[in-house]
Amino acid sequence: MEEKTNVMRILEQKKIAYQPHSYVTTDAVSGTEVAAVLGQDPKRVFKTLVTVAKSGNHYVFVIPVEKELDLKKAAAVSKNKKVEMTHMKELLGLTGYIRGGCSPVGMKKQFVTVFDESCLAQDTMLVSGGRIGTQIECAPQDLIKATRGKTAAITQEHEA
């Protein structure tokens, strides 16, 4: 049996049902590759992005792996003029997670967390389990509750 991550322990504490999924890390680097290796629809697999505003406040956005975060929408939702991606070297100290293993659940601090509203169309969604090679699957409403998050339209619309 695989070792539990902090994410799993937190979900169990909150009595939230989840399904762990593991993959060989050499087989998948990007979120879309993770979805393919796990045989999942990429619309159900979400990545966790950490941003910073001019104020120095950090905001977490959870979006489908195939999509890009719309920084203007993210700024508007977080009530800032502008947000930008946090530098990779700051991620571990800030969240307790490394790039590729960043989960919206169990960060060192409670940040404002916004899930792309498309997650509500899914019965379950997958996010990082807190380390590279582990994803957890659970109901979007449960993840939103566990992170005290909210939903909004935060991804870029691609022109046809």
C-alpha positions as CSV (number, residue, x, y, z in Angstrom):
1,M,0.0,0.0,0.0
2,E,1.3,3.5,-0.9
3,E,2.2,6.0,1.8
4,K,-0.5,8.5,2.5
5,T,0.1,12.2,1.7
6,N,-0.9,15.1,3.8
7,V,-3.7,15.8,1.3
8,M,-5.1,12.3,2.0
9,R,-4.9,12.8,5.8
10,I,-6.6,16.1,5.6
11,L,-9.5,14.7,3.4
12,E,-9.9,11.8,5.9
13,Q,-10.0,14.2,8.8
14,K,-12.7,16.2,7.1
15,K,-14.5,12.9,6.3
16,I,-14.3,13.5,2.5
17,A,-14.3,10.5,0.3
18,Y,-11.5,10.3,-2.3
19,Q,-9.9,7.8,-4.6
20,P,-6.1,7.9,-5.0
21,H,-4.5,7.4,-8.4
22,S,-0.8,6.8,-8.9
23,Y,1.3,7.0,-12.0
24,V,5.0,6.5,-12.9
25,T,6.5,10.0,-12.9
26,T,8.7,9.3,-15.9
27,D,5.6,8.6,-18.0
28,A,4.0,12.0,-17.4
29,V,5.3,15.5,-17.0
30,S,2.5,17.8,-18.1
31,G,-1.1,17.7,-16.8
32,T,-2.4,16.4,-20.1
33,E,0.2,13.6,-20.0
34,V,-0.9,12.8,-16.5
35,A,-4.5,12.6,-17.7
36,A,-3.5,10.3,-20.6
37,V,-1.4,8.0,-18.4
38,L,-4.3,7.7,-15.9
39,G,-6.8,7.2,-18.7
40,Q,-8.8,10.2,-17.6
41,D,-10.7,12.9,-19.6
42,P,-8.5,16.0,-19.3
43,K,-11.6,18.0,-18.5
44,R,-11.7,16.1,-15.2
45,V,-8.0,16.6,-14.3
46,F,-7.1,19.9,-12.8
47,K,-3.8,21.8,-12.1
48,T,-3.2,24.0,-9.2
49,L,-1.6,27.4,-9.9
50,V,-0.3,29.9,-7.4
51,T,-0.3,33.6,-8.2
52,V,0.8,36.8,-6.4
53,A,-0.8,40.2,-6.5
54,K,1.0,43.6,-6.1
55,S,-0.1,43.6,-2.5
56,G,2.0,40.5,-1.9
57,N,-1.1,38.4,-1.2
58,H,-1.2,35.0,-2.9
59,Y,-4.1,33.4,-4.6
60,V,-4.6,29.8,-5.7
61,F,-6.4,28.9,-9.0
62,V,-7.5,25.4,-9.9
63,I,-8.1,24.9,-13.6
64,P,-8.4,22.0,-16.2
65,V,-5.0,20.8,-17.3
66,E,-5.8,21.6,-21.0
67,K,-6.7,25.3,-20.2
68,E,-4.7,28.4,-19.5
69,L,-5.4,30.7,-16.6
70,D,-6.8,34.1,-17.7
71,L,-4.8,36.4,-15.5
72,K,-7.2,39.3,-16.0
73,K,-10.2,37.2,-14.9
74,A,-8.1,35.8,-12.0
75,A,-7.2,39.4,-10.9
76,A,-10.9,40.5,-11.1
77,V,-12.1,37.4,-9.1
78,S,-9.4,38.1,-6.5
79,K,-10.3,41.8,-6.4
80,N,-6.9,42.9,-7.6
81,K,-5.7,45.0,-10.6
82,K,-3.2,42.4,-11.6
83,V,-1.9,39.0,-10.5
84,E,1.0,37.1,-11.9
85,M,2.3,33.6,-11.5
86,T,4.4,32.9,-8.4
87,H,8.1,32.1,-9.2
88,M,8.8,28.3,-9.1
89,K,11.6,28.8,-6.5
90,E,9.1,30.3,-4.1
91,L,6.5,27.6,-4.4
92,L,7.9,25.1,-1.9
93,G,8.5,27.6,0.9
94,L,5.1,29.2,0.3
95,T,2.9,26.1,-0.1
96,G,4.9,23.2,1.1
97,Y,4.6,21.7,-2.4
98,I,6.9,21.5,-5.4
99,R,5.9,22.2,-9.0
100,G,4.0,19.2,-10.4
101,G,2.9,18.1,-6.9
102,C,1.1,21.2,-5.8
103,S,-2.4,20.5,-4.4
104,P,-5.1,23.0,-3.4
105,V,-5.6,20.9,-0.2
106,G,-3.1,21.3,2.7
107,M,-1.0,24.2,1.7
108,K,1.1,25.7,4.5
109,K,-1.3,28.7,4.7
110,Q,-5.0,29.1,3.8
111,F,-5.0,31.1,0.6
112,V,-8.0,32.4,-1.3
113,T,-8.7,29.4,-3.7
114,V,-10.8,29.6,-6.8
115,F,-11.8,26.6,-8.9
116,D,-12.7,27.0,-12.6
117,E,-16.5,26.8,-12.7
118,S,-16.2,23.9,-15.3
119,C,-15.4,21.6,-12.3
120,L,-19.1,21.8,-11.3
121,A,-20.0,19.9,-14.6
122,Q,-18.0,16.9,-13.4
123,D,-19.2,14.2,-11.0
124,T,-15.6,13.9,-9.8
125,M,-12.4,15.7,-10.5
126,L,-8.7,14.9,-10.0
127,V,-6.1,17.2,-8.4
128,S,-2.6,16.6,-7.2
129,G,-2.4,14.4,-4.2
130,G,0.5,16.5,-2.8
131,R,3.4,14.9,-4.6
132,I,4.4,14.0,-8.1
133,G,3.0,10.7,-9.1
134,T,-0.2,10.9,-7.0
135,Q,-3.5,12.3,-7.9
136,I,-6.7,12.3,-5.8
137,E,-10.2,12.1,-7.2
138,C,-13.2,13.4,-5.4
139,A,-16.4,15.4,-5.9
140,P,-15.8,19.1,-6.8
141,Q,-18.1,20.3,-4.0
142,D,-16.0,18.4,-1.5
143,L,-12.7,19.9,-2.7
144,I,-14.2,23.3,-2.7
145,K,-15.4,22.8,0.8
146,A,-12.0,21.4,2.0
147,T,-10.2,24.4,0.6
148,R,-12.9,27.0,1.6
149,G,-12.8,27.8,-2.1
150,K,-15.2,29.3,-4.6
151,T,-15.9,28.9,-8.3
152,A,-15.6,31.4,-11.2
153,A,-14.9,31.5,-14.9
154,I,-11.1,31.9,-14.8
155,T,-9.7,30.3,-18.0
156,Q,-8.9,31.8,-21.3
157,E,-11.4,31.5,-24.1
158,H,-9.6,30.2,-27.2
159,E,-10.6,31.9,-30.4
160,A,-11.7,29.5,-33.1
